Amino acid sequence: VTSPASIPTDVSLSEIAARILSLPSARNIVPYGAVNPAPELLPIKKLNRILASVSTRSNSVANAYSPSSGMDELRRQIARRLFESGVNAVSGDVIVTCGATEAINLCLRAVTSPGDAVAVESPTYFGILQTIESLGLRAIEIPTHPREGVCLDALEKSLEQHQIKACVFVLNFSNPLGSLMPDEKKQKLVTMLAKAEIPLIEDDIYGDLHFGAARPKAAKAFDSEGLVMLCSSVSKTIAPGYRIGWTLPGKFKPQIELLKRTTTLATPTLLQLAIAEFLESDRYSRHLSAMRRTVAEHIERASAAIADYFPKNTKVTRPAGGCVLWVELPKSADALALYDKALIKGISISPGLLFSSDEQYRHCFRLNCGHPWSNRMEEALKTLGKIAAKLVSDFD
């Protein structure tokens, strides 16, 4: 279990994040950094054919503003797909957004004010921390188990000690730990927060990338009070460039509808219709099955390579889904120095200090495994291992 300070902390990631995230996409860079699925894993040709067909069949509609809540064709498909995650929803419950980032942003704006404290996992996705920073909020990092997610005892203690206005958690295959909260813990979490009347903003963007037989439930499945605000998108599974996301904001739907209208007004109509048509058939299920196999193989092989090539006492997570690995080097190693030296060798990674509001996890880094395994990827890990070993030996 991680051990953050668990006190309200101002977030100031902008400078370091800008430096790392401004890295241009290039074919010669081994893409272990940003979590972007490889183009060869995405249904690009199928989506292109659907786009051409939809634009021809629905020319006037496709070029008009969508309703702010989204096209009903897409909202119906999202509600239908949510049944697999245990959520009983209808199209009217769904608001379509410009990616999950906008969904989380809108949800936070609906339930917080500048200066408020928001509970997050530790470590947590830096995009969530940047959103908290941009809204003038403070983050409270909650100790998190690499297998089962947020420590509920630690969260309960933080609720007693601090005035927390919202929680933002990735409960299914978190980024960067890859943890999966068991369903019984999700139910306990929802009950705990409902008792305190604290909204849970649930980012379920990785839920469909499970390696087991069944998709894990969303915490929204246990919500009877409308306090769970479910957010997700197609960015990690179908089309990152389309920026199609959604939220089911429960009792906060009126506030989210107003914020959506006054922020981006609408999400591109043609892209919504294309995604709706892709989801309507069995294409999505077949595509996910192939994608899961590829990502699971990469995670398994990368884990073995880390065991072979990295310094003694290096630890790596064992996720049951998602597409990332979290690597913990010996404490003497500096992952930011590893990032700099790796980039010279044409390899990108995400250093651990990005995933904390107070720059913890300096000896950790995240790997993106959303690409087919190859000799090139293995050689990159071998190189990273050599650099890490040198950093450790130089310190010793």
Beta strands, then each sheet from edge to edge (+ up, - down):
strand 1: 9-10
strand 2: 30-31
strand 3: 95-97
strand 4: 117-122
strand 5: 138-145
strand 6: 149-150
strand 7: 164-169
strand 8: 200-203
strand 9: 228-233
strand 10: 245-248
strand 11: 315-316
strand 12: 324-328
strand 13: 347-348
strand 14: 350-351
strand 15: 364-368
sheet 1: 1+ 5- 4- 7- 8- 9- 10+ 3-
sheet 2: 1+ 5- 6+
sheet 3: 2+ 13+
sheet 4: 11+ 12- 15+ 14-
end
